[in-house]
Amino acid sequence: MEQVKEPGKEDREHVLAMACRIMAGVSPVAAADSQTQHPFPTPSPFSFSGTSSRWSSRPPIDHSTLFLRFLLLLFSFISALSLAAPSTKKKGQRPPSFTQYPELIYCFIVAILAFLYAAFQLFKGICDIAHRGILISDKTSDYLSFVLDQLAGYLLISSSSVAIPIIRQVEKSTPVWKGTIISTSMSFATFLVIAICALFSGYKLCKRNVW
């Protein structure tokens, strides 16, 4: 009788050998490809590179305007505070106050409006640089800034001109007299700053529409 071979034994050995060759030849390449296509994320020390690129990509005139808006905020705050600061009280007399003079009340209101306007422009400028166009579009912002700068400049120069005659009427060396001088000086400095801002706003508006 003929000897019968064990069925499938050689076939199984052949399949195992082929599988070993395939695994030995493919796995290193597959591992390298997977590392190339899906690299592990590594923490970067420059996590704020996106924000810094927005600041650096903006033109220098925007940074200068932002600094001027900060000066406008500071000067208008000092102008209002110098009038509203508590006055020294004398015995048997009513403490002097700027509310006794309608002209100084007008100067105080203008200083408060200039402070609020400067705070709005400062906030809007920071938002425009950090997140461009999220608060208001650039075109609308240029028109709005140009018109409001003109209006604020007119109010400031009018308040300064109104406060100058009051300095002569108020008794010298009194807190109201000193506060009026400081407020008028800061109001005029605020007018100079906002005049420069108005020039920058007009330049940006002309550049957008004409050039």
GIVENWO-V946440 format. One line per field, one symbol per residue. burial: 1 if it has 24 or more other ideal C-beta (glycine too) atoms within 12 Angstrom, else 0. Layout:
BEGIN
burial->???
END
This chain:
BEGIN
burial->0000000000000000000000000000000000000000000000000000000001000100110111111111111101110010000000011100101111111111111011011101110110000000010011011101110110111011011001100100001110111111111111101101110111111000000
END
